[in-house]
Amino acid sequence: MSLLTKLKKSPPEPLESVLGFIEMLFSTLLTVCLVFTYFLRITTIQGESMMNTLAPDDKVIITDFYNKAHQGDVVVMRIKESVTLDDNGELVHEAGLTRTLVKRVIACEGQTVDIDFEHGVVYVDGEEYHEDYISGLTHLDEGAFSEKYPVTVPEGYVFVMGDNRRNSRDSRSADIGFVAVDDIIGKVLFRISPTDKIGRVK
C-alpha cells in the first residue's frame, strides 16, 4: 500500500482534531442562530418605568415562546389598543397608538385587582400583593378604572404595572387598561448588559 493511500484512509491525528473542532464550532453556532431566530431575542430597555429592576439601556434576553401569562412575569408587549371598562363594567375597546412596553404582570384573567391609592397598596383577590421590587408605592391613579376598583381581569387579558410606580404608563392608564395576552411579545429572562448586572430577571 502506498503512502498516499494510507494518508487518504487515515488523516493525521492533528488534522482530525482540527476538523472535529470546526464541526463542533459550526454545530454550536448553528444551534445558537436557530435558538435566537425562533425562541429568543435580545432587546434594549428604554425608559425608566421598570426601575430599579431594569434601567434604560439594559440589554435583556426575552423568550418568544410565551403563551400563558403568570403573575409576576416581566414581559415585553406591543400595545395595539386600549381596553377599559364602561360605566356598567363591560369591556370597551378604544383605538390607540402601537407601542412597545416592558411591564410586570400583576394579575391574570379571572383575578381581581384593587388599589388603595391613598396608602399606595395593591390588592389581588382581596389580599395585599407583596412587592419587594417596586420603586415607590402605588399612589398614582392614571384614570383607566377610576372609581371602578376593584376590577376583574377579563379572559385573555392581564393587568400590568411598571416597578417604578411613580413613572410608569401601564394598566392604570386610560390609554392602556387591560393588556391582551396575544399582545405580549415575550417574557424577559436574563440581563446581559451592563456586565456588573448580568443575571436572571426576577
C-alpha positions as a Markdown table, in Angstrom:
| # | Residue | x | y | z |
|---|---|---|---|---|
| 1 | Met | 0.0 | 0.0 | 0.0 |
| 2 | Ser | 1.4 | 3.4 | -1.0 |
| 3 | Leu | 2.0 | 6.2 | 1.4 |
| 4 | Leu | -0.6 | 8.3 | -0.4 |
| 5 | Thr | -3.3 | 5.6 | 0.0 |
| 6 | Lys | -2.5 | 5.4 | 3.8 |
| 7 | Leu | -2.9 | 9.2 | 4.1 |
| 8 | Lys | -6.3 | 9.1 | 2.3 |
| 9 | Lys | -7.6 | 6.4 | 4.5 |
| 10 | Ser | -6.3 | 7.8 | 7.8 |
| 11 | Pro | -5.8 | 11.6 | 8.1 |
| 12 | Pro | -3.1 | 12.7 | 10.6 |
| 13 | Glu | -4.5 | 13.0 | 14.1 |
| 14 | Pro | -3.9 | 16.7 | 14.3 |
| 15 | Leu | -5.9 | 17.2 | 11.2 |
| 16 | Glu | -8.7 | 15.1 | 12.6 |
| 17 | Ser | -8.7 | 17.2 | 15.8 |
| 18 | Val | -8.9 | 20.4 | 13.8 |
| 19 | Leu | -11.8 | 19.1 | 11.6 |
| 20 | Gly | -13.6 | 17.9 | 14.7 |
| 21 | Phe | -13.3 | 21.3 | 16.4 |
| 22 | Ile | -14.5 | 23.1 | 13.2 |
| 23 | Glu | -17.5 | 20.7 | 13.0 |
| 24 | Met | -18.3 | 21.3 | 16.7 |
| 25 | Leu | -18.0 | 25.1 | 16.3 |
| 26 | Phe | -20.2 | 25.1 | 13.3 |
| 27 | Ser | -22.9 | 23.0 | 15.0 |
| 28 | Thr | -22.8 | 25.3 | 18.1 |
| 29 | Leu | -23.1 | 28.4 | 16.0 |
| 30 | Leu | -26.0 | 26.9 | 14.0 |
| 31 | Thr | -27.8 | 25.9 | 17.2 |
| 32 | Val | -27.3 | 29.4 | 18.7 |
| 33 | Cys | -28.6 | 31.0 | 15.5 |
| 34 | Leu | -31.7 | 28.8 | 15.4 |
| 35 | Val | -32.5 | 29.4 | 19.1 |
| 36 | Phe | -32.2 | 33.2 | 18.7 |
| 37 | Thr | -34.2 | 33.1 | 15.5 |
| 38 | Tyr | -37.2 | 31.0 | 16.8 |
| 39 | Phe | -37.1 | 31.1 | 20.6 |
| 40 | Leu | -35.1 | 34.0 | 22.0 |
| 41 | Arg | -34.3 | 37.6 | 21.1 |
| 42 | Ile | -32.2 | 40.4 | 22.5 |
| 43 | Thr | -33.8 | 43.8 | 23.2 |
| 44 | Thr | -32.7 | 47.1 | 24.8 |
| 45 | Ile | -34.8 | 48.6 | 27.7 |
| 46 | Gln | -36.0 | 52.2 | 27.1 |
| 47 | Gly | -37.5 | 54.4 | 29.7 |
| 48 | Glu | -37.5 | 54.3 | 33.5 |
| 49 | Ser | -40.8 | 52.6 | 34.2 |
| 50 | Met | -39.2 | 49.3 | 35.4 |
| 51 | Met | -36.5 | 50.8 | 37.7 |
| 52 | Asn | -34.9 | 49.6 | 39.8 |
| 53 | Thr | -35.4 | 46.1 | 38.3 |
| 54 | Leu | -34.4 | 47.3 | 34.8 |
| 55 | Ala | -32.8 | 50.5 | 33.8 |
| 56 | Pro | -32.6 | 52.4 | 30.5 |
| 57 | Asp | -30.1 | 50.8 | 28.0 |
| 58 | Asp | -30.1 | 47.5 | 29.9 |
| 59 | Lys | -29.9 | 44.7 | 27.3 |
| 60 | Val | -32.0 | 41.6 | 28.1 |
| 61 | Ile | -32.9 | 38.3 | 26.5 |
| 62 | Ile | -36.6 | 37.6 | 26.1 |
| 63 | Thr | -38.3 | 34.4 | 25.0 |
| 64 | Asp | -40.7 | 34.3 | 22.1 |
| 65 | Phe | -42.1 | 31.1 | 23.4 |
| 66 | Tyr | -44.8 | 32.6 | 25.7 |
| 67 | Asn | -48.4 | 31.6 | 25.5 |
| 68 | Lys | -49.6 | 31.6 | 29.2 |
| 69 | Ala | -49.2 | 34.6 | 31.5 |
| 70 | His | -48.1 | 34.1 | 35.1 |
| 71 | Gln | -48.4 | 36.6 | 37.9 |
| 72 | Gly | -45.0 | 38.3 | 38.5 |
| 73 | Asp | -43.7 | 37.8 | 34.9 |
| 74 | Val | -41.7 | 40.7 | 33.5 |
| 75 | Val | -43.0 | 40.9 | 29.9 |
| 76 | Val | -42.5 | 42.8 | 26.7 |
| 77 | Met | -45.7 | 43.7 | 24.9 |
| 78 | Arg | -46.9 | 45.5 | 21.8 |
| 79 | Ile | -50.0 | 47.6 | 22.6 |
| 80 | Lys | -52.4 | 47.8 | 19.7 |
| 81 | Glu | -55.5 | 49.0 | 21.5 |
| 82 | Ser | -56.7 | 50.4 | 24.8 |
| 83 | Val | -59.0 | 48.2 | 26.9 |
| 84 | Thr | -61.1 | 49.9 | 29.6 |
| 85 | Leu | -64.5 | 49.3 | 31.3 |
| 86 | Asp | -67.6 | 51.3 | 30.7 |
| 87 | Asp | -69.9 | 52.5 | 33.5 |
| 88 | Asn | -71.6 | 49.1 | 33.5 |
| 89 | Gly | -68.3 | 47.2 | 33.9 |
| 90 | Glu | -68.3 | 46.0 | 30.3 |
| 91 | Leu | -65.2 | 45.8 | 28.1 |
| 92 | Val | -64.6 | 48.8 | 25.8 |
| 93 | His | -62.0 | 48.8 | 23.0 |
| 94 | Glu | -60.6 | 52.1 | 22.0 |
| 95 | Ala | -58.2 | 52.6 | 19.1 |
| 96 | Gly | -54.7 | 53.7 | 20.2 |
| 97 | Leu | -51.1 | 54.0 | 19.1 |
| 98 | Thr | -49.0 | 50.9 | 18.8 |
| 99 | Arg | -46.1 | 51.0 | 21.2 |
| 100 | Thr | -43.7 | 48.5 | 22.8 |
| 101 | Leu | -43.7 | 48.4 | 26.6 |
| 102 | Val | -41.9 | 46.4 | 29.4 |
| 103 | Lys | -44.1 | 45.8 | 32.4 |
| 104 | Arg | -44.8 | 43.3 | 35.2 |
| 105 | Val | -47.9 | 41.1 | 35.2 |
| 106 | Ile | -49.8 | 41.9 | 38.4 |
| 107 | Ala | -52.9 | 39.8 | 37.8 |
| 108 | Cys | -54.1 | 37.3 | 35.2 |
| 109 | Glu | -57.6 | 36.5 | 33.8 |
| 110 | Gly | -60.2 | 36.0 | 36.5 |
| 111 | Gln | -58.2 | 37.7 | 39.2 |
| 112 | Thr | -59.5 | 40.9 | 40.9 |
| 113 | Val | -57.3 | 44.0 | 41.3 |
| 114 | Asp | -57.9 | 46.7 | 43.8 |
| 115 | Ile | -55.6 | 49.6 | 44.6 |
| 116 | Asp | -55.6 | 51.8 | 47.7 |
| 117 | Phe | -54.1 | 54.9 | 46.1 |
| 118 | Glu | -54.1 | 56.8 | 49.4 |
| 119 | His | -51.8 | 54.3 | 51.1 |
| 120 | Gly | -50.2 | 53.0 | 47.9 |
| 121 | Val | -51.2 | 49.4 | 48.4 |
| 122 | Val | -52.2 | 46.9 | 45.7 |
| 123 | Tyr | -54.6 | 44.1 | 46.4 |
| 124 | Val | -55.1 | 41.0 | 44.3 |
| 125 | Asp | -58.1 | 38.8 | 45.0 |
| 126 | Gly | -58.6 | 40.7 | 48.3 |
| 127 | Glu | -55.1 | 40.0 | 49.6 |
| 128 | Glu | -52.3 | 42.6 | 49.8 |
| 129 | Tyr | -49.9 | 42.0 | 47.0 |
| 130 | His | -46.4 | 42.0 | 48.4 |
| 131 | Glu | -43.9 | 43.7 | 46.0 |
| 132 | Asp | -40.3 | 43.9 | 47.2 |
| 133 | Tyr | -39.2 | 45.1 | 43.8 |
| 134 | Ile | -41.1 | 48.3 | 43.4 |
| 135 | Ser | -39.5 | 51.8 | 43.4 |
| 136 | Gly | -42.1 | 53.8 | 45.4 |
| 137 | Leu | -45.7 | 52.9 | 46.4 |
| 138 | Thr | -48.7 | 53.0 | 44.1 |
| 139 | His | -50.2 | 56.4 | 44.7 |
| 140 | Leu | -50.8 | 57.5 | 41.1 |
| 141 | Asp | -54.2 | 56.8 | 39.5 |
| 142 | Glu | -54.0 | 57.3 | 35.8 |
| 143 | Gly | -57.7 | 57.1 | 35.0 |
| 144 | Ala | -58.3 | 53.7 | 33.4 |
| 145 | Phe | -60.5 | 52.4 | 36.2 |
| 146 | Ser | -61.1 | 55.4 | 38.5 |
| 147 | Glu | -63.9 | 54.8 | 40.9 |
| 148 | Lys | -64.4 | 51.3 | 39.3 |
| 149 | Tyr | -62.0 | 49.4 | 41.5 |
| 150 | Pro | -61.9 | 46.5 | 42.3 |
| 151 | Val | -61.8 | 45.3 | 38.7 |
| 152 | Thr | -61.7 | 41.7 | 37.4 |
| 153 | Val | -59.3 | 40.9 | 34.6 |
| 154 | Pro | -61.3 | 39.5 | 31.6 |
| 155 | Glu | -60.4 | 36.3 | 29.9 |
| 156 | Gly | -57.4 | 36.6 | 27.6 |
| 157 | Tyr | -56.1 | 39.7 | 29.3 |
| 158 | Val | -53.7 | 40.7 | 32.1 |
| 159 | Phe | -53.3 | 43.7 | 34.4 |
| 160 | Val | -49.7 | 45.1 | 34.2 |
| 161 | Met | -47.7 | 47.7 | 36.0 |
| 162 | Gly | -44.2 | 49.1 | 35.9 |
| 163 | Asp | -42.0 | 48.6 | 39.0 |
| 164 | Asn | -41.4 | 52.4 | 39.1 |
| 165 | Arg | -45.0 | 53.2 | 40.1 |
| 166 | Arg | -44.3 | 57.0 | 40.1 |
| 167 | Asn | -43.2 | 57.0 | 36.5 |
| 168 | Ser | -45.0 | 54.2 | 34.5 |
| 169 | Arg | -47.8 | 54.3 | 32.0 |
| 170 | Asp | -49.5 | 50.9 | 32.5 |
| 171 | Ser | -52.9 | 49.3 | 33.1 |
| 172 | Arg | -53.7 | 52.2 | 35.4 |
| 173 | Ser | -53.6 | 54.5 | 32.4 |
| 174 | Ala | -56.7 | 55.3 | 30.4 |
| 175 | Asp | -54.9 | 54.7 | 27.1 |
| 176 | Ile | -53.8 | 51.2 | 28.0 |
| 177 | Gly | -56.0 | 49.4 | 30.6 |
| 178 | Phe | -56.1 | 45.7 | 30.4 |
| 179 | Val | -53.5 | 44.1 | 28.0 |
| 180 | Ala | -54.3 | 41.2 | 25.7 |
| 181 | Val | -52.1 | 38.2 | 26.3 |
| 182 | Asp | -51.9 | 38.0 | 22.5 |
| 183 | Asp | -50.1 | 41.4 | 22.5 |
| 184 | Ile | -47.3 | 40.0 | 24.7 |
| 185 | Ile | -44.2 | 39.5 | 22.6 |
| 186 | Gly | -42.3 | 37.5 | 25.3 |
| 187 | Lys | -41.0 | 37.2 | 28.8 |
| 188 | Val | -37.8 | 38.8 | 30.0 |
| 189 | Leu | -35.5 | 36.1 | 31.1 |
| 190 | Phe | -31.9 | 37.4 | 31.5 |
| 191 | Arg | -30.0 | 40.6 | 31.6 |
| 192 | Ile | -26.7 | 40.5 | 29.6 |
| 193 | Ser | -25.7 | 44.2 | 29.9 |
| 194 | Pro | -24.3 | 46.0 | 31.8 |
| 195 | Thr | -21.8 | 43.4 | 32.8 |
| 196 | Asp | -22.0 | 44.2 | 36.5 |
| 197 | Lys | -25.7 | 43.4 | 36.5 |
| 198 | Ile | -25.7 | 40.2 | 34.4 |
| 199 | Gly | -28.2 | 37.7 | 35.7 |
| 200 | Arg | -31.7 | 36.4 | 35.7 |
| 201 | Val | -34.5 | 39.0 | 35.8 |
| 202 | Lys | -37.0 | 38.4 | 38.6 |
